[in-house]
Amino acid sequence: MSWRELRVFLRYLPPESATARAARGSTPLQDTWTLDRQLLATAVDAIRENTFTAVKLHGDPAKTGRLKPPQPIPRPGVEEAKPSSNVIKFAGRHGSGAQQLAQVFGRPAANQ
């Protein structure tokens, strides 16, 4: 095999091969989560969230009151989000929940 043939062979190895993984410096676990699997996990998470929302909105409050939102499918390299309260408390003066709303929507509060 010539050097040129070796170079072409190595360049076009499948992405899941051990040589390609070693060149990228990735682990087999990271490589099993390909783009199509990431998109599928995202779709499953969205369906679970939509189902949870529909049950919460249209279910009996006495039965669905203690229901917790579904946890997303764990993915390699993504840290698990800390549980936070989705309750926004408006107490006292007008606009007292602006900072909490800004945190929920990821923008600075209008009065800041």
HELIX and SHEET records of a PDB file:
HELIX    1   1 TRP A    3  ARG A   11  1                                   9    
HELIX    2   2 ALA A   18  ARG A   24  1                                   7    
HELIX    3   3 PRO A   28  THR A   32  1                                   5    
HELIX    4   4 LEU A   35  HIS A   58  1                                  24    
HELIX    5   5 PRO A   61  THR A   64  1                                   4    
HELIX    6   6 ALA A   98  PHE A  105  1                                   8    
END                                                                             
